[in-house]
């Protein structure tokens, strides 16, 4: 399996081999540059692709909890990032309550202040709160592991203050992982949860297009990424739930699908 450790071992061996060849036969400097570029591209891929499991194992679908990684059951889970949002989260909760669809809200800690009632409502209506960092800062991925650990812990303190619950599920901001974040996740005892269907609702603003694109990607055991900060998601959600149910799927809460504990 391609991961950070195996990649480092492979490229160290390649560098040693290249140096040995260079000392005996001579090679151009551009071979070293090419090796560095390839190594950098592999690291970038591993960081940017949440399903790569490059730095740490991330649960992205029901298949990640099944022998052989194959899922055939017609269950699906949806999830929401970046809230709580006073603008759209209440309406989304209304839809979920009416349709009896449980889910997880991966909340940003700094958004909790002023939205305490909304956070409590999420829990009271049978959904769970996940940790999506406190700051969700643009440069979050450049933080040291210590600063990341502190950031994640601060989010949990805020959630504990309002709900009495300490989230155990964590979703990386922007879906990006790296060695520092992997260390912070392990240090905090979190279970990292990703997705295998990205709705792209932060980009697609037309509800009809968002609905069509997301429906086309539906598959057994999937976890769908939505944002409760997007108007298009709020507008298309009732139709999405209806159509997925008509396709024979059952909506389940992600922690139930993955068989993991939502709180520490």
Secondary structure, DSSP 8 states (H G I E B T S, - for coil): ---HHHHHHHHHHHHHHHHHHHHHH---HHHHHHHHHHHHHHHHHHHH-GGG-SSS--B-BGGGGSGGG---S-EEEEEEES---TTTHHHHHHHHHHHT---EEEE-GGGTTT-HHHHHHHHHTT-EEEE--SS--TTGGGS-HHHHHHHHHHHHHHHHHHHS--B-EE--GGG---HHHHHHHHHHT-EEB--SEE--TTT---HHHHHHHHHHH--TTEEEEEETT-HHHHHHHHHHHHHHHHTT-EE--HHHHHT--SB-
